[in-house]
Amino acid sequence: MGAHSGGAENSTSSSLGLLDAEHVDVVRHALQKILAAEIVETTFSEIIDGLPTRASWLKFDLWNEKHPVNVLKHETLCDGAREKARRFRDEFDIYILTFPPSVCIALTAALSVSYVL
């Protein structure tokens, strides 16, 4: 994901600045795993494309012959849509995200607990 000029401790643009570097890394890793999932990449590619593919549409909605997906016979993504989604994912800067301070405090507390198995 995108580079951030400062560390977690001097981030003033989001409440991720409340977390230390280790906790920011946990958030970054979790978000990277989510964004790397095929369904997420495909969905975001369809959003960039402006229409879902017909196969995707039919998984979640009833047939409607007048829907643009059917009228346009939108079977595949337009050229470049998937690449734009991947570029966005790869350049995404988690420091633009904001969370209520209570979420960051709860995350820090949860990750600080030692579990005995």
C-alpha positions as CSV (number, residue, x, y, z in Angstrom):
1,M,0.0,0.0,0.0
2,G,1.1,3.6,-0.5
3,A,3.9,5.1,1.4
4,H,3.3,7.6,4.2
5,S,5.7,10.3,4.8
6,G,5.5,10.1,8.6
7,G,5.3,7.4,11.1
8,A,2.2,6.5,13.1
9,E,3.3,8.7,15.9
10,N,3.3,11.9,13.9
11,S,0.2,11.3,11.8
12,T,-2.2,14.2,12.3
13,S,-4.6,13.5,9.5
14,S,-6.3,10.4,11.1
15,S,-6.8,8.7,14.3
16,L,-4.4,6.0,13.2
17,G,-1.9,8.4,14.7
18,L,-3.1,7.1,18.1
19,L,-1.6,3.7,17.3
20,D,2.0,2.7,17.6
21,A,3.8,1.3,14.5
22,E,3.1,-2.3,15.4
23,H,-0.6,-1.7,15.6
24,V,-0.6,0.3,12.4
25,D,1.1,-2.7,10.8
26,V,-1.7,-5.0,12.0
27,V,-4.3,-2.7,10.4
28,R,-2.3,-2.4,7.2
29,H,-1.8,-6.2,6.9
30,A,-5.5,-6.9,7.6
31,L,-6.6,-4.3,5.0
32,Q,-4.1,-5.7,2.4
33,K,-5.5,-9.2,2.9
34,I,-9.1,-7.9,2.4
35,L,-8.2,-5.8,-0.7
36,A,-6.2,-8.7,-2.3
37,A,-9.3,-11.0,-2.2
38,E,-10.5,-11.8,-5.7
39,I,-14.1,-10.9,-5.0
40,V,-13.0,-7.5,-3.7
41,E,-10.8,-6.9,-6.7
42,T,-13.5,-7.9,-9.1
43,T,-16.2,-5.8,-7.3
44,F,-14.0,-2.7,-7.3
45,S,-13.1,-3.3,-11.0
46,E,-16.8,-3.4,-11.8
47,I,-17.3,-0.2,-9.9
48,I,-14.5,1.5,-11.9
49,D,-16.0,0.0,-15.1
50,G,-19.4,1.5,-14.3
51,L,-21.3,-1.8,-14.6
52,P,-21.1,-5.3,-13.2
53,T,-20.6,-8.1,-15.6
54,R,-23.7,-10.0,-16.5
55,A,-22.6,-13.1,-14.6
56,S,-21.9,-11.0,-11.5
57,W,-25.3,-9.2,-11.8
58,L,-27.2,-12.4,-12.1
59,K,-25.7,-13.8,-8.9
60,F,-27.3,-11.0,-6.9
61,D,-30.4,-9.8,-8.8
62,L,-33.3,-11.0,-10.8
63,W,-33.2,-11.1,-14.6
64,N,-34.3,-7.8,-16.1
65,E,-33.9,-7.6,-19.9
66,K,-34.0,-3.8,-19.9
67,H,-31.2,-3.5,-17.4
68,P,-28.0,-1.9,-19.0
69,V,-26.0,-5.1,-18.2
70,N,-28.3,-7.1,-20.4
71,V,-29.0,-4.4,-23.1
72,L,-25.2,-3.8,-23.5
73,K,-24.4,-7.5,-23.2
74,H,-21.8,-6.6,-20.6
75,E,-20.0,-9.9,-20.3
76,T,-16.5,-8.8,-19.4
77,L,-14.9,-5.8,-17.8
78,C,-13.7,-2.9,-20.1
79,D,-10.0,-2.8,-20.8
80,G,-8.1,-1.3,-18.0
81,A,-10.7,-1.5,-15.2
82,R,-9.0,-4.4,-13.3
83,E,-5.6,-2.7,-13.7
84,K,-7.0,0.6,-12.3
85,A,-8.4,-1.4,-9.3
86,R,-5.0,-3.0,-8.7
87,R,-3.2,0.3,-9.0
88,F,-5.6,1.9,-6.5
89,R,-5.1,-1.1,-4.1
90,D,-1.3,-0.9,-4.4
91,E,-1.1,2.9,-3.9
92,F,-3.8,3.1,-1.2
93,D,-2.6,5.1,1.8
94,I,-4.2,3.8,5.0
95,Y,-3.6,7.1,6.7
96,I,-6.5,8.7,4.8
97,L,-8.8,6.5,6.8
98,T,-10.3,7.9,10.0
99,F,-11.8,6.0,12.9
100,P,-13.3,7.2,16.1
101,P,-10.6,7.3,18.7
102,S,-12.4,4.7,20.8
103,V,-11.9,2.2,17.9
104,C,-8.1,2.8,18.0
105,I,-8.0,2.5,21.7
106,A,-10.0,-0.7,21.7
107,L,-7.7,-2.2,19.0
108,T,-4.7,-1.3,21.1
109,A,-6.2,-2.9,24.1
110,A,-7.3,-6.1,22.2
111,L,-3.9,-6.6,20.7
112,S,-2.2,-6.0,24.0
113,V,-3.9,-8.9,25.7
114,S,-1.8,-12.1,25.9
115,Y,-3.8,-15.3,25.2
116,V,-2.8,-18.6,26.7
117,L,-3.9,-21.6,24.7
